Amino acid sequence: MNTPETTQKVSLGCGTLILIAVIVLIFGGSSSQSRSTTTELREMKIEIQRLGNEIKVLRTALEKNRH
């Protein structure tokens, strides 16, 4: 039996990734690690925003190439 190939895309938005990081922060660390975890969370947020911007630029370039 032949089945058609399907592709499934999973994407997590910036908000989802930040929420996951907050949950890990709340349940995963001790109070002595709180400051370093908060710093890492900020760094992750900045990186997520940078990647989101990069994706927007790539999408714009892709759309221009299609036309």
N, C-alpha and C positions, 0 to 999 in steps of 0.2 A: 504494500500500500504506500503510495507516494503522498507525502504531506508537504504543503508549500512551506518554504522557509519563512520564518517570521523573525523580525528583529524587535527587541524590546529595549526601550531606553529608560533608564532610571536617572533622574536628576534630583539633587537636593539643592534647595534654594539656600541662600545665605542665612536666612532666618532659621531654617531647620538645622543647619550646621552649628549655628551659635547656640540654639536651644540644646542640642546634644552636648556641647561643651559645658554649658551651665549645669546640666544634669550630672555630668561627670564631676564637675567642680563641687557640687553639693554632696554627692554620695561617695565620691572616690578619694577624697584627700583628708588629711588631718588638718587641724587649725594651724600647725606650724608650717604647712605647705601652702597655706592660703594665699600669701603674697605672690609666691612664684607662680602659682596656678593662675591667679588673676592677671599677672603679666603675660603669661602664655596665652590666656584667653584673649587679651587685647591684641597680641601679635597675630593670633589666628584670625581675628575679626578683620584686621588690616589686610592680611593675605587673602582672605576670602573676597573682600571688596576689590582688591587688585585683580584677582582672577576673574571676577565678574566683569570688570571693565575691559579686561583683555578679551573675554568672550564676546562682548558687545562689538569691539573693534573687528574681531575676526568675522563675526556675522555680517557686519556692514561690508567688509571687503568681499565676502562670499556673495552677497546679494548683488554687488556691483559687477562681479565677474559673470553672474548669471544673465545679466541683461545685455 
